[in-house]
Every structure is written in C-alpha cells, then in structure tokens.
Amino acid sequence: MDLYEQRKIKFKAWDIEAKLLMRLHSIASVKGELMKKDHVLLQFTGCFDKAQEEIYEKDILLKDNVKYCVVWSATECRWCAQSVDGQGLFNLDPEETIHLTRIGNLFELTT
C-alpha cells in the first residue's frame, strides 16, 4: 500500500432553491470546511453500483427489494447503507455495492 496514494474526492450538490441535483464546478473552503451557498454537498463514497454508476452520500440503493440510504456512520467511521425503514444497516464495501442498484438520490426521490 502506497502511503502517499492520492484519491479522488468528488462531490455533487443538491441545489436547495432549484431542487436539482448537480455536479459542481467549484466549492468554497473556509478554514478547511467545504461549503456552497444554498446547496447540500454530497460526497462520493468511492463505490460503484452494478451498472458502474458512482454512489454518493444520500443515494438510494436497492438490495433484495429493500431500499437503503447511503450515510456516513460516525461510530463506524465509514460509509454505510441504512434501510429506509430504519430496520437494517450494512457497511458499504466495493465488493457489496457491485450487486446493488442505485435508483436515485434521497433529495430527488422525496421532492
């Protein structure tokens, strides 16, 4: 493992006013904290679904006809998928996500 291997850190954003999910061209940084006015930043997890679509924070994934929302777990210090009904949780690993289907983003599907 290369200790200096650079990884891509990517974001999409939910535009609160326009109610659109969009790719960003720039993000402001204030004392190391990223922000974009009137947007909710959604980070790329580094995982892809079975159609090779990128999986981002708050994406909704389908597994065995159950919907899961991608969340950051502060207790696990990793990306997880929480069932929409709150009954199940599993770690988001590349070996697992290649069997899942991304069906949209939480913001898109609830607007």
Salt bridges, closest charged atoms under 4 A:
ASP15 OD2 - HIS39 NE2 3.47
GLU53 OE1 - ARG102 NH1 3.46
GLU54 OE2 - LYS10 NZ 2.25
GLU54 OE1 - ARG23 NH1 3.35
ASP59 OD2 - ARG102 NE 2.86
ASP93 OD1 - ARG78 NH2 2.34
GLU96 OE2 - LYS63 NZ 3.02
GLU108 OE1 - ARG102 NH2 3.92
